[in-house]
C-alpha cells in the first residue's frame, strides 16, 4: 500500500539521514527502484513529473502500475508516490487518482499567491491524509520546460510557507536541476542553515541531486535536508548502459533485440545507481 511521505521524512529529519526521491518514467524504472528499496530495506519516494505521468498515459495508469507492483513484488518497505513540481490542476488530478504525496510548486507565483494556493493544498491533502511539499524560491535548471535560475530562497518567505502546515519544504539554495555547470558555486549552506532555523521542524528538500558531491550532501543533511531528489543521474546511467550494449553489437547477437534483453543493462544500471544513493543518503535499513 502506498503511504504518505510524512512519517518517513519526519524520521529521517530527526535521524539525520535523507530519503531519496527517484523519478520514474516507465515500468522498468519503477521496478528497478522498488526492488532496490526492498533489497536495502530503505523507505523510498517515487517521483512523477506531470510530463512523465502524461508519457505513461496519465495519473491513473501510474497509480495502477505502482500499487499492483507493490503487491506482485512483495514490497514491504514504505513507498510514497509523489507528484513532482505539480501545477495547481496537476495536484488536484494526481490526488484524485490516488497519489500518496503531492508537490505543489507555486514558486513561480508572487509569494502572496503561492501562499494562498499552498494554503488550499494544505487543506486538501490533510483531508486525504497525504503529504504535501511546497516550494519557495525557484530552483534553477529545467524541469518539464520550466526554467529557473538557481535562486536562494528568502528565509522569511520559507518561514511563512512552512507555518502553513506543509509536510516538507523545497527551498532554492543554489541547487539546480540537470547537470551542474563547470562554474557552479556549490550549495549555499549559510542560507540553508538560516532557512532550517526559521522553519522549525519542517524537513527540507534538496532538488537537483544529480552530481552534488558527497560531502555537500552530508552537510545538507546535517542542516535539515531529509529528502533528496534524483532524476537526471539515473537517466544518464540508463543511457550509458544501453549505449554500451548496442555499441558492443549485442542487440545483433541471437535474441539480443528482445526488449527484455535490450533494456536489461539499463535496468541494472538504475538499480546500482539507486543503491549508491541510498547508501550516500543513509536510508539503508531505515524502513
Ligand atoms: Zn525539482
Boltz pocket constraint, residues with backbone or C-beta under 6 A from the ligand:
constraints:
  - pocket:
      binder: B
      contacts: [[A, 85], [A, 139], [A, 143], [A, 177], [A, 207], [A, 208], [A, 229]]
      max_distance: 6.0
